[in-house]
Amino acid sequence: MTNRQSALLALLLCGLLPAAWAQDDAAQSDAGQPDAEPAPVVQPPPSGFKPTGTRPEPSVEEVQKALESAAAEGEDDAPEGLPLDELRVFAEVFGRIKSDYVEQVEDRELLASAIRGMLAGLDPHSAYLDPDQYRDLQTGTTGEFGGLGIEVGMEDGFVKVIAPIDDTPAQRAGIQAGDLIVRIDGKPVKGMSLSDAVELMRGKPGSAIELTLMRDGEAKPLRVELERAIIKVASVKQRLLEPGFGYLRVANFQSRTTEDLLAAIETLKQDNDGPLEGVILDLRNNPGGMLNTAVGVSDAFLEQGLIVYTEGRLDDAKLEFRAGPDDVLEGAPLIVLVNGGSASASEIVAGALQDQRRALIMGNETFGKGSVQTIIPVDERTALKLTTARYYTPAGRSIQALGIVPDIILERGSLTLDADAEVAPLKEANLIRHLEDSNDPEDDEDSADDDASGEETASTDKDREQSSLATEDYQLSEALNVLKGLVILGQTPAAAESKAVNTSDHTD
């Protein structure tokens, strides 16, 4: 390569990438962004990219001169893979825009737009991350930001408080679910987008902010002064659906999710006063998160075997992840709920547990994002998100554009109950040709009447709880019913499925 051609290559790299590629030794990540596209499954930058510092941007005249010099020496000596003709056209277009566009445009802005265009033409998940996008991605990874601690939505042009987060400035200030935020530091919220309003509420921890609220039952607006703090967004929530049956909701995959999941399971065991009989893992509408966290969550329920592997053009993109010993549920039946909003890292977990026959997958077909992105910092404020590999489930399936098909498909149905109707639960005695009690009915009639009151009271309370769950979340209610069936069989989902297949030819 000649000196002029070397200078050309340096100019192009310097111009297109204001700061050179940076080596990142951080853990593999798949950072999720709230209300954004499915989060990327991310690897560190390839080892071939080395930091070279920051150089001043070349002028368009320097780029054109370098191109002309390289072309004059002949294309046979051109750097390998460097398309001189196309780059010459690029420089000419760059120069034409600089000289003829109706308004003056900065070189950095034009070059950043060129980078965006290159990446946007590759696939939906490759992108140039500007400072705001890069910051949001990092926030999604850590689950921490400076703010007030409220979940919000939009209603009639105002920001509505969905819920204050426990132990945050918002909760301590008495902000309530249903409050409408009409002003932020005196600025009217009407007409703002939700993202703009959230941006105003976030800020440096320790800084002050004033919210003006409208609340039902209050004649005048309320002014609340708060101090921003570090907010930690919980990615895992848990509760007992019934004695012995736990529910785990994973909203996204953050750096602490595996640790939080294990803690949530221990809490469920304590609330249950003993081991759990079965668990439902809810990954519905989970857009993804960190790759190593998805591996950790899968590993929590597996004792051995492959979890996921990736394939790409570079050796760095060819990775394999395996489970270690110890199943946190000790083999108790597990059901995973998914839907069309379950993407990326969620599909890694569902695919691993399905292929390893550890869990029964229920719900709807998942999103189908089976590609891996590498986050490559360009400088301290911007980065490239580049697709570098595909990932595969333990059985070698690529779910790209296909998704994970559940073992049991649940339509997006809902159940409504007439509040005034008294629905008696179905019992054995209601079934046609049921077996009669071998005892003399007359002998047992009195004792049966004596016991009926207490049994019916307990049964009615339980039936009401089940009806409430079915009304609140039909898919979760159905998953709980199936989970109980697996527990009654005393088998893992894989064994139960195998038995069902083996006995299907002998049933009517």
Summary of the structure (lengths in Angstrom):
residues: 508
radius of gyration: 29.4
end to end distance: 78.0
largest distance: 112.0
contacts: 1542
relative contact order: 0.11
helix: 37%
strand: 21%
